[in-house]
Amino acid sequence: MLTRRHLLAGAAAGSAALLLPGTATAARPDTKTEQGWLDWIAAHRGDVSVLIDDGAGRRAARNPDVRRVLASSIKVVHLSAYAESRLDPKEQIRVGDWDAHHPFVADGRAHFQALNWLGVPCDEYGIAKDPEQRVPLAKLAEAMILFSDNAATDYLRVRLGDPALQRAAARGGWFRPDTRSLGGEVLMLMMPEYAPPPGSPVAVRRAMGDAVARRFVRDPEFRAEAFKRWPSMPGTSDAQWPWVKGHGQGSASDLFALHRSIAKGLYTPAREILAKPLADRVPPGASEVLFKGGSLPRSLTIGLSVRWPGGRSGTAAVLLTGVSDQDMQNALPLIDLVLAALSDPARFGALERALH
């Protein structure tokens, strides 16, 4: 079974796993349980955006069109574009070219774990010892979802191009997703002199992040400077929150639309990869669960579908803001709550009551 780190984090820099050990007292409600998350939702309705449809006539929503931080949930866009593309999944990718999009830290060791999963020897920072080693392109797409590897995400974005990402998302009902460089976001947190002033337009931040990411890929001296700087980057959720607020955003309606389209048959290769993370949590009678989540300080996100034999599919998009460091560690009960709501009318009703 994949851990919470694999399932949810790595969105871009400053994911919850990056933070220093927290000192917060025990949160109330107790989010170690599904009921605790129902209580949390009921107590934080202004911080919740949900759109859920169980495919059997039940549908509920709360703030579905409010834009919130997406974290790694955005990666379903990159996966869709990969699935639609004519790139050869068997193409052998030079690991050094993949590593070039990894600024050493801030992904909860996702890139490190992805390389280990592939049997690629690497140092403690997740940089391959032999940059000439090759791996199939398909494995980068899987690593992006299974381990939430940001470097794989940015590599695919560069190969595919933003227009392809936008087209693939639009086919699934998500128009103009924010497909900025995740590595660039990390670098602007590490090296704030390359970031725009707080409150700058989204387009300005995206452009500056993209520029610093390209420089990191191409300039060894700049990479060396970034390596020296990362130990001094902000290391608590309070310190990172001003940066997180400017990260890529979208709505539950956006995320729901694309997941719903994939569950109903769009982009079969994407569906096959999304079915891997929660293969051990398929509800009784269902055929598969399709999942991609994400986390950043104070932000927890889920895009999820359950498919049943016979064609029924249920989908949920959940975007939460104001989540404590401690509650962030209890993401699996939240996932189980969503799975239960899609599978059991009584549990759907309990979630609907919490939302309203």
Secondary structure, DSSP 4 states (H G I P E B T S, - for coil): ---HHHHH--SSTT-GGGSPPP-PPPPSS-TTSHHHHHHHHHH-GGGEEEEEE-SSS-EEEESTT--EE-GGGGHHHHHHHHHHS---TTPEEEHHHHHTT--SSSSTTHHHHHHHHTT--B-TTS-BS-TT-EEEHHHHHHHHHHS--HHHHHHHHHHH-HHHHHHHHHHTT--S-----HHHHHHHHH-GGGSPPTT--HHHHHHHHHHHHHHHHH-HHHHHHHHHHGGGS--SHHHHHHHHTTS-EE-HHHHHHHHHHHHTTS-HHHHHHHTSTTTT-PPTT--EEEEEEEEETTEEEEEEEEE-TTS-EEEEEEEEES--HHHHTTHHHHHHHHHHHHH-HHHHHHHHHHH-
